[in-house]
């Protein structure tokens, strides 16, 4: 009975799939957190523009020449 338990690899496979799923979840959470911070900054900029009525200077704007 003990040797059959040692040879059975189905538990190890399940653990590997669990670890892969956990790593993917961590990557998704990290990406969503970063994206959320960037979106928050953008919406804050938009809110400021709407409140003040002035658009921020565009990058590369000049006299047109």
Residue pairs with C-beta under 8 A, 6 or more apart in sequence:
45 56
49 55
49 56
